[in-house]
Amino acid sequence: MGVSEDRKNPLAGVDGGACPARLVLEHVTSRWGVLILIALRERSYRFSELRRHVGGVSEKMLTQTLQTLERDGFVHRDAKPVIPPRVDYSLTALGEEAARQVWELARWTDRRVPEVEEARLRYDRARRGVATPSP
């Protein structure tokens, strides 16, 4: 099921609570999901490299997010039978497609930060009762 054209049926799209696409959307657009997918667009990473690259993610959250993305078919986990163990993470074809989409959203977000900050400032001023000059 995709995004619904039929707004009368709340289960017809990702806006319906029972839609399986909703869970996938949550995984792909989660805070760490987005950052991991974007990082893996560049190249494959070992766990510790990916943790350093993403920054701020705990081992537990990185492990959980990688497992979720692997289960959904976005990430490939390649465990080499060597001592010490070597595990590399990379994107699958489906993961590449998802990563392109979130990368575009991230780029758009980055470009629009000044407008968002200005909107926040106007909102905060209005909440405090301070008049804001019109642009």
N, C-alpha and C positions, 0 to 999 in steps of 0.2 A: 504494500500500500504506500502511496506517495502522499504528497501534499494534496489535500482535498479541494476539489472545485465545488463540492456540494457541502455548503456550510450548515445544511439542515441535519446532516448525519455526523455527530461528533466523533464517531469511531472510524470515519472514513480516511483520516489522514494523521499526520504526526501530532496534530493538535488534539487528537482523541487519546484518552488515557490508556486504551487497550491496544494501541497500534504498536507492532513490533519495531517499526522504524524509529519510534520515540526513544527506545533504549539505545539503539545504535547511534542516534543523534547525540544523546547524552554522553556516550563514550567518546565519540569523535570530537565533540566540542567542550569536553571537560577542560579544566585549567591545564592539567598535565597532559591530557590527550593531545590537545592542540600543539603544545610545545614539543612533545616527543615526535609527533608526525612531522612537524616542520624540521626538526633536527635531523631526522632520518631521511629527509629529502636530499640532504647533502651527500650522505654516505652511510655505510653501516657503522655501528658503534659497538664497542664492548660496554658492559653494564657500567663500570666505573667511569669510563669516558663520557658516556651519555649523561650520567648523573652530574658530572662536572660541567658539561656543556649546557645542560638545561638550567642548572643552578637553582638552589632553594628547595629542591624536591628531596624528601627523605627516602632512604632505601626502601622502606615499606611501601610508600606510595608509588615509587618507580616500579617496583616489582609488581604491585597490583595492577597498575595501569598497563604495563607491558603484557601481563597475562591476559587482561581484558582485550587489549588490541590484537593480541595473537589469537585468542579464541574467536574474535569477530572476523578474523581473516585479513587484518591490515598489516600485521607484523609477522615476520618470519624469525624464528629463534633457531640459530645454528650452533648446536653444542658439539664441540670437537672432542673426541676421546683422547685427550692428552693430559699430562700431569705438569703443572696445575691445570685444572679445567679451563677451557677457553669457550666463551659463549659470545657470539656476535648477533646483533639485532639489525634487521634491515626491513625495508618495506616490500610487501607483495605488490602485485599489479593493482589490486584493489586498494591497497594502502597508498600507492603512488597517486591514484586518482583522488582519494580522500585528502591526502596531504596537499595536492594542488588547490583543492577547494578551500581548505582552512588557511593556506598560505595567502590566497587572494583576500580572504576576510581579514587576516592579520595585516596585510599591506594597506587595505582600506582603512582599518582601525588606526594604524600608525599615521596615515595621512590626515585623519579627521580628529586627532587628539586636541589640537588647538580649539576647534569648534566645540568639542565636548567640554573642555575646560571652561570655555566662555559660557556655555549653557549652564554648567554647574554654578559658576559664579553668579549669574543672573538669578538662578533658582534660589541659591543661598541668601542673596541680598533680598529677594522678594519675601522669603520666609522670615527674615529678620525685620521686615518692614522698611528697608532702605530703598529709596527710589533708585531705579537704574535708568541711565540715559538710553534712549533709543538709538540703534545703530544707523 
